[in-house]
Amino acid sequence: METAARLALLTDQMGFEPAEDSDLKRPTAPSPAAEARTLNPHAKAPCGNTPFALHQAMDTLTHGGGDPAPALEAKKHSLGVSQAVMPGGRKIALLKTLLTSACERDCFYCPFRARRNFRRATFKPQEMAAVFSQMHRAGVAEGLFLSSGVAGGGVRTQDQLIDTATILRRRHAYRGYLHLKMMPGTERDQVLRSMQLADRLSVNLEAPNTERLRRLAPGKIFLEELLQPLKWAHELRQSLAPERFGLRRWPSLVTQFVVGGAGEDDLEILSTTHALTRQLKLGRVYFSAFSPVPDTPLENHPPEDPWREHRLYQASFLMRDYGFELEDMPFTQSGRLPLDRDPKQAWAEENLIDTRVEIHQAEPAELLRVPGIGPKGAAAIVAARRQARLRDIGDLRRLGVLADRAAPYILIGGRAPAQQIPLFAA
Ligand code: SF4
């Protein structure tokens, strides 16, 4: 099969993975569970990525030339190169692709599972490196997220990913952003080699523990195959100086959970998230609401409400950036977060209504607990109150605080600020 045809085939088979995607997005509808009960034509694949039309990339690169900027942007879009937010906030055009859509594993939720009948496509490391390098030089893609189905074992597949990255870095002198997926069962020395090549490494844990993973992917071993490579990466970051390998810093680590496919509750997911971010210093945990894929054992399992994914992101950010602990999360009796309110709001309703936070005296950590006040807002309040006395809610608004959200939980100079009464009930 020609290169362009293989790329086109991979294109059609790819699902969506949220790593590096833009920041937290609210679901568009207030209660979308019913709408979500349709099969997603762009099936999500934990080892796969956004659908795109790479054959058009080949056309662009083969027949293009002298593209004016608007045409190039249109082509990027048609290729499925997406704008991705890097750690630190910079946005780049990221190509997310697979080395192969062949997989010998049989995960119950995945469109690439071995027993699913569809045409697969594979690239050799040198081919993938050459195609991406061509796209990079043409200005179509600035960064690469490279994953793969498992073919010939996790160790052999990881070697193929490492070979691709090595060719890119050495032969093509590529210095840009590279996110490498680590395969189930990746060995310790492969972790170290991957760390020397990538800016970000990820292992998709998929489920929060062994028991839940068994329901999603009985062929995967939670501790030995999935968690262990992340632990090795963290240990290596702790024990080895990156300068010894000619690096300025070690890559960040991330993971992803499928939400709602294994009967797990939010307490389980967030317990593991909390441990990963505190103990292994993961940069971020991604959540992906389960969506059934035809011709898989879970094809009749109901899709998960996207609002649950959204609330999990909010809770994980509260624990990572706002000083909240797992015990602070407003879990219901069934171990779920409320879907109708964000977790910070729910916490404040229980804890701050009768003990408001005095804006003039509160520590930054206390300010961060108030709905409507984020890290930037807290820092702005602390800086502003050193200069002058804050008088009213308008002063907070001018500092970038979502003042109406904060108003029920704060005092300004000992007084509760006037609140805007909503004209219509939510
Ligand atoms: S290992 Fe499992 S999740 Fe990954 S591509 Fe293969 S079947 Fe899909």
Boltz pocket constraint, residues with backbone or C-beta under 6 A from the ligand:
constraints:
  - pocket:
      binder: B
      contacts: [[A, 45], [A, 46], [A, 47], [A, 103], [A, 104], [A, 105], [A, 106], [A, 107], [A, 110], [A, 111], [A, 112], [A, 113], [A, 114], [A, 148], [A, 149], [A, 150], [A, 217]]
      max_distance: 6.0
